[in-house]
Amino acid sequence: MAQTLAAQDIAAAPVGPRLDLSQPRWDQTTFVGRLKHFYNVTDPRTVICGDKQLYAARDLINDYKMGLEPPGTTEEQLWYAQKLYMSAFHPDSGEKMNLIGKMSFQVPGGMAITGAMLQWYKTVPAVVFWQWINQSFNALVNYTNRNAASATTNREIGMAYVTATSGALVTALSLNSLTKKSPPLIARYVPFAAVAAANCVNVPMMRQKEIKSGIVICDENGKELGKSKKAARKGIAQVVTSRIVMAAPGMCVLPVIMERLLKYPWFKRVSVLHGPFQVMGVGCFLIFMTPTACALFPQRCSMAVDKLEPDLRASIRAEYGDAVQTVYFNKGL
């Protein structure tokens, strides 16, 4: 195993004090620490890592926790194994996530779909097709990165998918109709408006089980204390905000760039390159915005006990007194 990971890393000093590989490498209480962490786990290069390498990384981490790592294992090899593990396995269930749903797939997947939405936004068939593709992609990402402690039925997933897709299509088609006589630049912002509106529907609908039944909350040591609907609403609101922020720069700046470039005859002539240009442009933004948006809020979200539901707050106070002042939960991504 050490030899497999050594190919990915330059040899480093032998492992010193025992590392806590169950926690991110950088401090998650600061924005900079979270940014470094998410640059690491959303690295699109990890998408090409095969199952063998991913499971080997998981096994190395588990072996290390039990003190059974191969002799000569280096610190850098352990951190690289953690990077692969966190990019590919769900933090709640430990199950391997599907390829398209990983946050590390946001750059290649998002740039292709968003670039296409920005390029083909004028006709109804194009709007319907690309908004459908985008919401299918988003639904899979939302489901994959949900709080896995809250089970979701196939019926709920189907309803969430249909509702979000319908919302995006209604928004896009309505705005397209309203902006037909508007300046070209205004019409180019229709895809972003549709994406923002759909995110406000897609994420809550895909995670409606958490809103209805509550999200699992724990103390600082990970001991389960119950389920909170207020915590679920807080976490989902933060996820929606992050998703909109993630998409905003590319979808708001590129229309301006395109309108400026179209004033040059040479650019207008090479219309076949307009689509690829926008795809690459979105990719440049997403490389930076994916980790930045994910880092806006801690993934291990916290809430004061005083802000929980009265009955849940009372049960925690009855059992733990004032020993527990803050609860924690995985808000998802």
ZADO-1210 file (C-alpha; in nm, 4 decimals, padded with zeros to 6 digits):
<atoms>
<atom x="00.0000" y="00.0000" z="00.0000" code="MET" pos="1"/>
<atom x="00.2798" y="00.2417" z="00.0921" code="ALA" pos="2"/>
<atom x="00.4409" y="00.1793" z="-00.2460" code="GLN" pos="3"/>
<atom x="00.1134" y="00.2579" z="-00.4255" code="THR" pos="4"/>
<atom x="00.0757" y="00.5939" z="-00.2592" code="LEU" pos="5"/>
<atom x="00.4468" y="00.6704" z="-00.2801" code="ALA" pos="6"/>
<atom x="00.4055" y="00.7102" z="-00.6561" code="ALA" pos="7"/>
<atom x="00.1816" y="01.0065" z="-00.5846" code="GLN" pos="8"/>
<atom x="00.4037" y="01.1758" z="-00.3300" code="ASP" pos="9"/>
<atom x="00.7635" y="01.2762" z="-00.2854" code="ILE" pos="10"/>
<atom x="00.9251" y="01.0837" z="-00.0025" code="ALA" pos="11"/>
<atom x="00.8787" y="01.2606" z="00.3291" code="ALA" pos="12"/>
<atom x="01.0061" y="01.2268" z="00.6813" code="ALA" pos="13"/>
<atom x="00.8863" y="00.9226" z="00.8793" code="PRO" pos="14"/>
<atom x="00.5638" y="00.9610" z="01.0717" code="VAL" pos="15"/>
<atom x="00.6193" y="01.1329" z="01.4066" code="GLY" pos="16"/>
<atom x="00.3399" y="01.1848" z="01.6613" code="PRO" pos="17"/>
<atom x="00.0197" y="01.0000" z="01.5782" code="ARG" pos="18"/>
<atom x="-00.2064" y="01.1930" z="01.3413" code="LEU" pos="19"/>
<atom x="-00.5824" y="01.2286" z="01.3808" code="ASP" pos="20"/>
<atom x="-00.6898" y="01.1255" z="01.0314" code="LEU" pos="21"/>
<atom x="-01.0570" y="01.1333" z="01.1249" code="SER" pos="22"/>
<atom x="-01.0343" y="01.5139" z="01.1169" code="GLN" pos="23"/>
<atom x="-00.9353" y="01.7455" z="00.8285" code="PRO" pos="24"/>
<atom x="-00.5694" y="01.8405" z="00.8036" code="ARG" pos="25"/>
<atom x="-00.6403" y="02.2127" z="00.8551" code="TRP" pos="26"/>
<atom x="-00.8301" y="02.3999" z="01.1262" code="ASP" pos="27"/>
<atom x="-01.1983" y="02.4072" z="01.0288" code="GLN" pos="28"/>
<atom x="-01.2907" y="02.6936" z="01.2604" code="THR" pos="29"/>
<atom x="-01.1325" y="02.9471" z="01.0213" code="THR" pos="30"/>
<atom x="-01.2224" y="03.0287" z="00.6615" code="PHE" pos="31"/>
<atom x="-00.8601" y="02.9871" z="00.5472" code="VAL" pos="32"/>
<atom x="-00.8390" y="02.6435" z="00.7087" code="GLY" pos="33"/>
<atom x="-01.1633" y="02.5334" z="00.5440" code="ARG" pos="34"/>
<atom x="-01.0472" y="02.6765" z="00.2096" code="LEU" pos="35"/>
<atom x="-00.7269" y="02.4701" z="00.2205" code="LYS" pos="36"/>
<atom x="-00.9275" y="02.1623" z="00.3139" code="HIS" pos="37"/>
<atom x="-01.1770" y="02.2000" z="00.0312" code="PHE" pos="38"/>
<atom x="-00.9078" y="02.2827" z="-00.2248" code="TYR" pos="39"/>
<atom x="-00.7725" y="01.9451" z="-00.1244" code="ASN" pos="40"/>
<atom x="-01.0885" y="01.7333" z="-00.1348" code="VAL" pos="41"/>
<atom x="-01.2496" y="01.9035" z="-00.4386" code="THR" pos="42"/>
<atom x="-00.9322" y="01.8612" z="-00.6446" code="ASP" pos="43"/>
<atom x="-01.0699" y="01.7419" z="-00.9834" code="PRO" pos="44"/>
<atom x="-00.7605" y="01.5268" z="-01.0359" code="ARG" pos="45"/>
<atom x="-00.8930" y="01.2818" z="-00.7752" code="THR" pos="46"/>
<atom x="-01.1804" y="01.1987" z="-01.0118" code="VAL" pos="47"/>
<atom x="-00.9490" y="00.9800" z="-01.2214" code="ILE" pos="48"/>
<atom x="-00.8382" y="00.7715" z="-00.9233" code="CYS" pos="49"/>
<atom x="-00.9667" y="00.4169" z="-00.9609" code="GLY" pos="50"/>
<atom x="-01.1509" y="00.2083" z="-00.7021" code="ASP" pos="51"/>
<atom x="-00.8373" y="00.0123" z="-00.6214" code="LYS" pos="52"/>
<atom x="-00.6482" y="00.3256" z="-00.5239" code="GLN" pos="53"/>
<atom x="-00.9430" y="00.4691" z="-00.3286" code="LEU" pos="54"/>
<atom x="-01.0007" y="00.1525" z="-00.1276" code="TYR" pos="55"/>
<atom x="-00.6267" y="00.1228" z="-00.0677" code="ALA" pos="56"/>
<atom x="-00.6319" y="00.4771" z="00.0770" code="ALA" pos="57"/>
<atom x="-00.9229" y="00.3835" z="00.3025" code="ARG" pos="58"/>
<atom x="-00.7455" y="00.0679" z="00.4185" code="ASP" pos="59"/>
<atom x="-00.4256" y="00.2580" z="00.4955" code="LEU" pos="60"/>
<atom x="-00.6189" y="00.5056" z="00.7118" code="ILE" pos="61"/>
<atom x="-00.7967" y="00.2240" z="00.8975" code="ASN" pos="62"/>
<atom x="-00.4689" y="00.0366" z="00.9453" code="ASP" pos="63"/>
<atom x="-00.3035" y="00.3524" z="01.0754" code="TYR" pos="64"/>
<atom x="-00.5802" y="00.4092" z="01.3303" code="LYS" pos="65"/>
<atom x="-00.5122" y="00.0605" z="01.4665" code="MET" pos="66"/>
<atom x="-00.1352" y="00.1081" z="01.4558" code="GLY" pos="67"/>
<atom x="-00.0961" y="-00.1482" z="01.1760" code="LEU" pos="68"/>
<atom x="00.0335" y="00.0754" z="00.8954" code="GLU" pos="69"/>
<atom x="00.3156" y="-00.0689" z="00.6786" code="PRO" pos="70"/>
<atom x="00.6680" y="00.0037" z="00.8017" code="PRO" pos="71"/>
<atom x="00.8156" y="00.3168" z="00.6452" code="GLY" pos="72"/>
<atom x="00.4788" y="00.4846" z="00.5871" code="THR" pos="73"/>
<atom x="00.5353" y="00.8601" z="00.5664" code="THR" pos="74"/>
<atom x="00.3237" y="01.1482" z="00.6882" code="GLU" pos="75"/>
<atom x="00.2672" y="01.2743" z="00.3355" code="GLU" pos="76"/>
<atom x="00.1402" y="00.9335" z="00.2278" code="GLN" pos="77"/>
<atom x="-00.1085" y="00.9388" z="00.5150" code="LEU" pos="78"/>
<atom x="-00.2312" y="01.2898" z="00.4281" code="TRP" pos="79"/>
<atom x="-00.2659" y="01.1917" z="00.0629" code="TYR" pos="80"/>
<atom x="-00.4635" y="00.8836" z="00.1659" code="ALA" pos="81"/>
<atom x="-00.6891" y="01.1081" z="00.3742" code="GLN" pos="82"/>
<atom x="-00.7364" y="01.3388" z="00.0739" code="LYS" pos="83"/>
<atom x="-00.8500" y="01.0484" z="-00.1425" code="LEU" pos="84"/>
<atom x="-01.0715" y="00.9100" z="00.1317" code="TYR" pos="85"/>
<atom x="-01.2471" y="01.2401" z="00.2034" code="MET" pos="86"/>
<atom x="-01.2983" y="01.3084" z="-00.1667" code="SER" pos="87"/>
<atom x="-01.4589" y="00.9702" z="-00.2320" code="ALA" pos="88"/>
<atom x="-01.6309" y="00.8398" z="00.0838" code="PHE" pos="89"/>
<atom x="-01.9311" y="00.9892" z="00.2628" code="HIS" pos="90"/>
<atom x="-01.8443" y="01.1426" z="00.6032" code="PRO" pos="91"/>
<atom x="-02.1561" y="00.9964" z="00.7705" code="ASP" pos="92"/>
<atom x="-02.1979" y="00.6504" z="00.6219" code="SER" pos="93"/>
<atom x="-01.8421" y="00.5805" z="00.5060" code="GLY" pos="94"/>
<atom x="-01.9868" y="00.4512" z="00.1781" code="GLU" pos="95"/>
<atom x="-01.8123" y="00.5247" z="-00.1499" code="LYS" pos="96"/>
<atom x="-01.9904" y="00.8077" z="-00.3323" code="MET" pos="97"/>
<atom x="-02.0881" y="00.7852" z="-00.6976" code="ASN" pos="98"/>
<atom x="-01.8510" y="00.9578" z="-00.9395" code="LEU" pos="99"/>
<atom x="-02.0854" y="01.2316" z="-01.0638" code="ILE" pos="100"/>
<atom x="-02.2055" y="01.3212" z="-00.7146" code="GLY" pos="101"/>
<atom x="-01.8593" y="01.3903" z="-00.5725" code="LYS" pos="102"/>
<atom x="-01.7699" y="01.7536" z="-00.5087" code="MET" pos="103"/>
<atom x="-01.4433" y="01.6853" z="-00.6929" code="SER" pos="104"/>
<atom x="-01.6557" y="01.6319" z="-01.0062" code="PHE" pos="105"/>
<atom x="-01.8054" y="01.9818" z="-00.9771" code="GLN" pos="106"/>
<atom x="-01.5391" y="02.1381" z="-01.2004" code="VAL" pos="107"/>
<atom x="-01.5519" y="01.8980" z="-01.4979" code="PRO" pos="108"/>
<atom x="-01.9264" y="01.8354" z="-01.4699" code="GLY" pos="109"/>
<atom x="-02.0293" y="02.1893" z="-01.3822" code="GLY" pos="110"/>
<atom x="-01.8159" y="02.3590" z="-01.6465" code="MET" pos="111"/>
<atom x="-01.9606" y="02.1474" z="-01.9273" code="ALA" pos="112"/>
<atom x="-02.3248" y="02.1946" z="-01.8240" code="ILE" pos="113"/>
<atom x="-02.3036" y="02.5599" z="-01.7189" code="THR" pos="114"/>
<atom x="-02.1070" y="02.6536" z="-02.0300" code="GLY" pos="115"/>
<atom x="-02.3743" y="02.4898" z="-02.2434" code="ALA" pos="116"/>
<atom x="-02.6547" y="02.6737" z="-02.0592" code="MET" pos="117"/>
<atom x="-02.4788" y="03.0056" z="-02.1152" code="LEU" pos="118"/>
<atom x="-02.4273" y="02.9324" z="-02.4847" code="GLN" pos="119"/>
<atom x="-02.7645" y="02.7840" z="-02.5778" code="TRP" pos="120"/>
<atom x="-03.0248" y="02.9897" z="-02.3930" code="TYR" pos="121"/>
<atom x="-03.2337" y="03.1490" z="-02.6704" code="LYS" pos="122"/>
<atom x="-03.4646" y="02.8702" z="-02.7910" code="THR" pos="123"/>
<atom x="-03.7215" y="02.6791" z="-02.5878" code="VAL" pos="124"/>
<atom x="-03.5886" y="02.3290" z="-02.6765" code="PRO" pos="125"/>
<atom x="-03.2342" y="02.4315" z="-02.5768" code="ALA" pos="126"/>
<atom x="-03.3517" y="02.5833" z="-02.2481" code="VAL" pos="127"/>
<atom x="-03.5606" y="02.2766" z="-02.1623" code="VAL" pos="128"/>
<atom x="-03.2823" y="02.0328" z="-02.2461" code="PHE" pos="129"/>
<atom x="-02.9974" y="02.2040" z="-02.0621" code="TRP" pos="130"/>
<atom x="-03.2016" y="02.2974" z="-01.7561" code="GLN" pos="131"/>
<atom x="-03.3154" y="01.9354" z="-01.7352" code="TRP" pos="132"/>
<atom x="-02.9557" y="01.8144" z="-01.7618" code="ILE" pos="133"/>
<atom x="-02.8427" y="02.0668" z="-01.4994" code="ASN" pos="134"/>
<atom x="-03.1137" y="01.9773" z="-01.2502" code="GLN" pos="135"/>
<atom x="-03.0492" y="01.6051" z="-01.3001" code="SER" pos="136"/>
<atom x="-02.6836" y="01.6714" z="-01.2202" code="PHE" pos="137"/>
<atom x="-02.7728" y="01.8898" z="-00.9189" code="ASN" pos="138"/>
<atom x="-03.0203" y="01.6350" z="-00.7844" code="ALA" pos="139"/>
<atom x="-02.7531" y="01.3656" z="-00.7895" code="LEU" pos="140"/>
<atom x="-02.4991" y="01.5959" z="-00.6227" code="VAL" pos="141"/>
<atom x="-02.7512" y="01.6994" z="-00.3546" code="ASN" pos="142"/>
<atom x="-02.8485" y="01.3402" z="-00.2821" code="TYR" pos="143"/>
<atom x="-02.4864" y="01.2237" z="-00.2701" code="THR" pos="144"/>
<atom x="-02.3796" y="01.5023" z="-00.0312" code="ASN" pos="145"/>
<atom x="-02.6837" y="01.4933" z="00.1972" code="ARG" pos="146"/>
<atom x="-02.6638" y="01.4124" z="00.5672" code="ASN" pos="147"/>
<atom x="-02.6706" y="01.0333" z="00.5302" code="ALA" pos="148"/>
<atom x="-02.8034" y="00.9847" z="00.8825" code="ALA" pos="149"/>
<atom x="-03.1463" y="01.0866" z="00.7478" code="SER" pos="150"/>
<atom x="-03.2925" y="00.8187" z="00.5213" code="ALA" pos="151"/>
<atom x="-03.4705" y="00.9351" z="00.2044" code="THR" pos="152"/>
<atom x="-03.7249" y="00.7242" z="00.0142" code="THR" pos="153"/>
<atom x="-03.7278" y="00.6820" z="-00.3631" code="ASN" pos="154"/>
<atom x="-04.0637" y="00.8632" z="-00.3746" code="ARG" pos="155"/>
<atom x="-03.9180" y="01.1656" z="-00.1963" code="GLU" pos="156"/>
<atom x="-03.6183" y="01.1677" z="-00.4300" code="ILE" pos="157"/>
<atom x="-03.8483" y="01.1522" z="-00.7319" code="GLY" pos="158"/>
<atom x="-04.0683" y="01.4357" z="-00.6039" code="MET" pos="159"/>
<atom x="-03.7645" y="01.6509" z="-00.5312" code="ALA" pos="160"/>
<atom x="-03.6246" y="01.5914" z="-00.8787" code="TYR" pos="161"/>
<atom x="-03.9513" y="01.6690" z="-01.0585" code="VAL" pos="162"/>
<atom x="-04.0211" y="01.9789" z="-00.8461" code="THR" pos="163"/>
<atom x="-03.6734" y="02.1277" z="-00.8879" code="ALA" pos="164"/>
<atom x="-03.6609" y="02.0580" z="-01.2609" code="THR" pos="165"/>
<atom x="-04.0087" y="02.2063" z="-01.3104" code="SER" pos="166"/>
<atom x="-03.9142" y="02.5139" z="-01.1072" code="GLY" pos="167"/>
<atom x="-03.6002" y="02.5711" z="-01.3131" code="ALA" pos="168"/>
<atom x="-03.7872" y="02.5314" z="-01.6419" code="LEU" pos="169"/>
<atom x="-04.0718" y="02.7644" z="-01.5417" code="VAL" pos="170"/>
<atom x="-03.8224" y="03.0288" z="-01.4260" code="THR" pos="171"/>
<atom x="-03.6051" y="03.0025" z="-01.7370" code="ALA" pos="172"/>
<atom x="-03.8918" y="02.9980" z="-01.9869" code="LEU" pos="173"/>
<atom x="-04.0785" y="03.2805" z="-01.8130" code="SER" pos="174"/>
<atom x="-03.7711" y="03.5028" z="-01.8004" code="LEU" pos="175"/>
<atom x="-03.6834" y="03.4166" z="-02.1594" code="ASN" pos="176"/>
<atom x="-04.0282" y="03.5366" z="-02.2625" code="SER" pos="177"/>
<atom x="-03.9994" y="03.8563" z="-02.0590" code="LEU" pos="178"/>
<atom x="-03.6518" y="03.9438" z="-02.1866" code="THR" pos="179"/>
<atom x="-03.7137" y="03.8958" z="-02.5598" code="LYS" pos="180"/>
<atom x="-03.7163" y="04.2716" z="-02.6138" code="LYS" pos="181"/>
<atom x="-03.4491" y="04.3443" z="-02.3541" code="SER" pos="182"/>
<atom x="-03.0822" y="04.4125" z="-02.4309" code="PRO" pos="183"/>
<atom x="-02.8852" y="04.0951" z="-02.5182" code="PRO" pos="184"/>
<atom x="-02.6844" y="04.1140" z="-02.1946" code="LEU" pos="185"/>
<atom x="-03.0011" y="04.0924" z="-01.9816" code="ILE" pos="186"/>
<atom x="-03.1140" y="03.7799" z="-02.1668" code="ALA" pos="187"/>
<atom x="-02.7784" y="03.6162" z="-02.0958" code="ARG" pos="188"/>
<atom x="-02.8533" y="03.6291" z="-01.7224" code="TYR" pos="189"/>
<atom x="-03.1625" y="03.4108" z="-01.7557" code="VAL" pos="190"/>
<atom x="-02.9686" y="03.0839" z="-01.7005" code="PRO" pos="191"/>
<atom x="-02.8229" y="03.2143" z="-01.3725" code="PHE" pos="192"/>
<atom x="-03.1655" y="03.3269" z="-01.2484" code="ALA" pos="193"/>
<atom x="-03.3028" y="02.9805" z="-01.3284" code="ALA" pos="194"/>
<atom x="-03.0114" y="02.8073" z="-01.1564" code="VAL" pos="195"/>
<atom x="-03.0452" y="03.0230" z="-00.8433" code="ALA" pos="196"/>
<atom x="-03.4211" y="02.9646" z="-00.8273" code="ALA" pos="197"/>
<atom x="-03.3798" y="02.5909" z="-00.8808" code="ALA" pos="198"/>
<atom x="-03.1175" y="02.5647" z="-00.6059" code="ASN" pos="199"/>
<atom x="-03.3646" y="02.7201" z="-00.3637" code="CYS" pos="200"/>
<atom x="-03.6006" y="02.4331" z="-00.4506" code="VAL" pos="201"/>
<atom x="-03.3713" y="02.1425" z="-00.5358" code="ASN" pos="202"/>
<atom x="-03.1639" y="02.1306" z="-00.2165" code="VAL" pos="203"/>
<atom x="-03.4555" y="02.1574" z="00.0317" code="PRO" pos="204"/>
<atom x="-03.6677" y="01.9134" z="-00.1689" code="MET" pos="205"/>
<atom x="-03.3899" y="01.6574" z="-00.2001" code="MET" pos="206"/>
<atom x="-03.3351" y="01.6838" z="00.1758" code="ARG" pos="207"/>
<atom x="-03.6981" y="01.7211" z="00.2791" code="GLN" pos="208"/>
<atom x="-03.6698" y="01.4230" z="00.5146" code="LYS" pos="209"/>
<atom x="-03.4316" y="01.6269" z="00.7303" code="GLU" pos="210"/>
<atom x="-03.6724" y="01.9237" z="00.7349" code="ILE" pos="211"/>
<atom x="-03.9680" y="01.7006" z="00.8317" code="LYS" pos="212"/>
<atom x="-03.7966" y="01.4658" z="01.0786" code="SER" pos="213"/>
<atom x="-03.4899" y="01.6617" z="01.1839" code="GLY" pos="214"/>
<atom x="-03.1167" y="01.6133" z="01.1416" code="ILE" pos="215"/>
<atom x="-02.9030" y="01.4103" z="01.3836" code="VAL" pos="216"/>
<atom x="-02.7216" y="01.6334" z="01.6321" code="ILE" pos="217"/>
<atom x="-02.4282" y="01.5323" z="01.8516" code="CYS" pos="218"/>
<atom x="-02.2126" y="01.6723" z="02.1282" code="ASP" pos="219"/>
<atom x="-01.8497" y="01.7676" z="02.0669" code="GLU" pos="220"/>
<atom x="-01.7437" y="01.4043" z="02.1150" code="ASN" pos="221"/>
<atom x="-01.9861" y="01.2730" z="01.8538" code="GLY" pos="222"/>
<atom x="-02.2441" y="01.1305" z="02.0959" code="LYS" pos="223"/>
<atom x="-02.5904" y="01.1445" z="01.9409" code="GLU" pos="224"/>
<atom x="-02.8333" y="01.3699" z="02.1300" code="LEU" pos="225"/>
<atom x="-03.1423" y="01.3576" z="01.9106" code="GLY" pos="226"/>
<atom x="-03.2799" y="01.5141" z="01.5913" code="LYS" pos="227"/>
<atom x="-03.3455" y="01.8819" z="01.5265" code="SER" pos="228"/>
<atom x="-03.5564" y="02.0419" z="01.2524" code="LYS" pos="229"/>
<atom x="-03.4068" y="02.3835" z="01.3287" code="LYS" pos="230"/>
<atom x="-03.0571" y="02.2476" z="01.2757" code="ALA" pos="231"/>
<atom x="-03.1687" y="02.0940" z="00.9461" code="ALA" pos="232"/>
<atom x="-03.3079" y="02.4257" z="00.8235" code="ARG" pos="233"/>
<atom x="-02.9894" y="02.6071" z="00.9199" code="LYS" pos="234"/>
<atom x="-02.7664" y="02.3549" z="00.7424" code="GLY" pos="235"/>
<atom x="-02.9785" y="02.3461" z="00.4261" code="ILE" pos="236"/>
<atom x="-02.9940" y="02.7268" z="00.4078" code="ALA" pos="237"/>
<atom x="-02.6148" y="02.7385" z="00.4213" code="GLN" pos="238"/>
<atom x="-02.5853" y="02.4765" z="00.1472" code="VAL" pos="239"/>
<atom x="-02.8245" y="02.6714" z="-00.0796" code="VAL" pos="240"/>
<atom x="-02.6221" y="02.9897" z="-00.0236" code="THR" pos="241"/>
<atom x="-02.2962" y="02.8085" z="-00.1033" code="SER" pos="242"/>
<atom x="-02.4369" y="02.6601" z="-00.4254" code="ARG" pos="243"/>
<atom x="-02.5540" y="02.9996" z="-00.5532" code="ILE" pos="244"/>
<atom x="-02.2220" y="03.1631" z="-00.4629" code="VAL" pos="245"/>
<atom x="-02.0415" y="02.8794" z="-00.6409" code="MET" pos="246"/>
<atom x="-02.2251" y="02.9448" z="-00.9668" code="ALA" pos="247"/>
<atom x="-02.2506" y="03.3245" z="-00.9507" code="ALA" pos="248"/>
<atom x="-01.9085" y="03.4494" z="-01.0707" code="PRO" pos="249"/>
<atom x="-01.8936" y="03.2342" z="-01.3825" code="GLY" pos="250"/>
<atom x="-02.2571" y="03.2864" z="-01.4785" code="MET" pos="251"/>
<atom x="-02.2506" y="03.6619" z="-01.4064" code="CYS" pos="252"/>
<atom x="-01.9097" y="03.7622" z="-01.5433" code="VAL" pos="253"/>
<atom x="-01.9003" y="03.5499" z="-01.8596" code="LEU" pos="254"/>
<atom x="-02.2101" y="03.7137" z="-02.0155" code="PRO" pos="255"/>
<atom x="-02.0344" y="04.0511" z="-01.9911" code="VAL" pos="256"/>
<atom x="-01.7182" y="03.9077" z="-02.1461" code="ILE" pos="257"/>
<atom x="-01.9138" y="03.7453" z="-02.4278" code="MET" pos="258"/>
<atom x="-02.1008" y="04.0650" z="-02.5121" code="GLU" pos="259"/>
<atom x="-01.7730" y="04.2550" z="-02.5248" code="ARG" pos="260"/>
<atom x="-01.6020" y="03.9941" z="-02.7445" code="LEU" pos="261"/>
<atom x="-01.8960" y="03.9757" z="-02.9850" code="LEU" pos="262"/>
<atom x="-01.8265" y="04.3356" z="-03.0785" code="LYS" pos="263"/>
<atom x="-01.5113" y="04.2125" z="-03.2541" code="TYR" pos="264"/>
<atom x="-01.5804" y="04.0757" z="-03.6057" code="PRO" pos="265"/>
<atom x="-01.3093" y="03.8079" z="-03.5756" code="TRP" pos="266"/>
<atom x="-01.4746" y="03.6602" z="-03.2643" code="PHE" pos="267"/>
<atom x="-01.8222" y="03.6764" z="-03.4142" code="LYS" pos="268"/>
<atom x="-01.7007" y="03.4801" z="-03.7171" code="ARG" pos="269"/>
<atom x="-01.5705" y="03.1846" z="-03.5115" code="VAL" pos="270"/>
<atom x="-01.9131" y="03.1026" z="-03.3639" code="SER" pos="271"/>
<atom x="-01.8199" y="02.7359" z="-03.3431" code="VAL" pos="272"/>
<atom x="-01.5755" y="02.8259" z="-03.0650" code="LEU" pos="273"/>
<atom x="-01.8208" y="03.0268" z="-02.8548" code="HIS" pos="274"/>
<atom x="-01.9473" y="02.7183" z="-02.6718" code="GLY" pos="275"/>
<atom x="-01.6018" y="02.5749" z="-02.5895" code="PRO" pos="276"/>
<atom x="-01.4860" y="02.9224" z="-02.4851" code="PHE" pos="277"/>
<atom x="-01.7685" y="02.9520" z="-02.2314" code="GLN" pos="278"/>
<atom x="-01.7138" y="02.5977" z="-02.1056" code="VAL" pos="279"/>
<atom x="-01.3458" y="02.6713" z="-02.0408" code="MET" pos="280"/>
<atom x="-01.4336" y="03.0080" z="-01.8883" code="GLY" pos="281"/>
<atom x="-01.6755" y="02.8492" z="-01.6424" code="VAL" pos="282"/>
<atom x="-01.4105" y="02.5899" z="-01.5597" code="GLY" pos="283"/>
<atom x="-01.1603" y="02.8625" z="-01.4691" code="CYS" pos="284"/>
<atom x="-01.4112" y="03.0134" z="-01.2278" code="PHE" pos="285"/>
<atom x="-01.5208" y="02.6814" z="-01.0773" code="LEU" pos="286"/>
<atom x="-01.1655" y="02.5718" z="-00.9980" code="ILE" pos="287"/>
<atom x="-01.1559" y="02.8546" z="-00.7463" code="PHE" pos="288"/>
<atom x="-01.5223" y="02.8943" z="-00.6581" code="MET" pos="289"/>
<atom x="-01.5981" y="02.5303" z="-00.5744" code="THR" pos="290"/>
<atom x="-01.3643" y="02.5199" z="-00.2717" code="PRO" pos="291"/>
<atom x="-01.4375" y="02.8831" z="-00.1845" code="THR" pos="292"/>
<atom x="-01.8140" y="02.8296" z="-00.1742" code="ALA" pos="293"/>
<atom x="-01.7777" y="02.5040" z="00.0205" code="CYS" pos="294"/>
<atom x="-01.5551" y="02.6859" z="00.2723" code="ALA" pos="295"/>
<atom x="-01.8060" y="02.9632" z="00.3476" code="LEU" pos="296"/>
<atom x="-01.9541" y="02.7587" z="00.6324" code="PHE" pos="297"/>
<atom x="-01.8083" y="02.4717" z="00.8397" code="PRO" pos="298"/>
<atom x="-01.9260" y="02.1312" z="00.7199" code="GLN" pos="299"/>
<atom x="-01.9527" y="02.0310" z="01.0848" code="ARG" pos="300"/>
<atom x="-02.2098" y="02.2939" z="01.1631" code="CYS" pos="301"/>
<atom x="-02.2858" y="02.4028" z="01.5188" code="SER" pos="302"/>
<atom x="-02.5857" y="02.5448" z="01.7031" code="MET" pos="303"/>
<atom x="-02.6359" y="02.6627" z="02.0600" code="ALA" pos="304"/>
<atom x="-02.8571" y="02.4361" z="02.2680" code="VAL" pos="305"/>
<atom x="-03.0666" y="02.7426" z="02.3585" code="ASP" pos="306"/>
<atom x="-03.1704" y="02.7766" z="01.9926" code="LYS" pos="307"/>
<atom x="-03.2995" y="02.4194" z="01.9580" code="LEU" pos="308"/>
<atom x="-03.6641" y="02.3141" z="01.9768" code="GLU" pos="309"/>
<atom x="-03.8021" y="02.3496" z="02.3339" code="PRO" pos="310"/>
<atom x="-03.8645" y="01.9762" z="02.3842" code="ASP" pos="311"/>
<atom x="-03.5217" y="01.8768" z="02.2501" code="LEU" pos="312"/>
<atom x="-03.3533" y="02.1492" z="02.4545" code="ARG" pos="313"/>
<atom x="-03.5346" y="02.0310" z="02.7656" code="ALA" pos="314"/>
<atom x="-03.4324" y="01.6671" z="02.7134" code="SER" pos="315"/>
<atom x="-03.0666" y="01.7646" z="02.6693" code="ILE" pos="316"/>
<atom x="-03.0759" y="01.9852" z="02.9791" code="ARG" pos="317"/>
<atom x="-03.2454" y="01.7085" z="03.1797" code="ALA" pos="318"/>
<atom x="-02.9783" y="01.4525" z="03.0921" code="GLU" pos="319"/>
<atom x="-02.6632" y="01.6654" z="03.0703" code="TYR" pos="320"/>
<atom x="-02.7423" y="01.9844" z="03.2586" code="GLY" pos="321"/>
<atom x="-02.5163" y="02.2714" z="03.1517" code="ASP" pos="322"/>
<atom x="-02.2377" y="02.0372" z="03.0357" code="ALA" pos="323"/>
<atom x="-02.3596" y="02.0591" z="02.6744" code="VAL" pos="324"/>
<atom x="-02.3898" y="02.4178" z="02.5491" code="GLN" pos="325"/>
<atom x="-02.3401" y="02.3552" z="02.1753" code="THR" pos="326"/>
<atom x="-02.4488" y="02.0753" z="01.9424" code="VAL" pos="327"/>
<atom x="-02.2942" y="01.9732" z="01.6126" code="TYR" pos="328"/>
<atom x="-02.4204" y="01.8184" z="01.2889" code="PHE" pos="329"/>
<atom x="-02.3067" y="01.7514" z="00.9327" code="ASN" pos="330"/>
<atom x="-02.4793" y="02.0143" z="00.7170" code="LYS" pos="331"/>
<atom x="-02.3801" y="01.8406" z="00.3913" code="GLY" pos="332"/>
<atom x="-02.2260" y="02.0140" z="00.0907" code="LEU" pos="333"/>
</atoms>
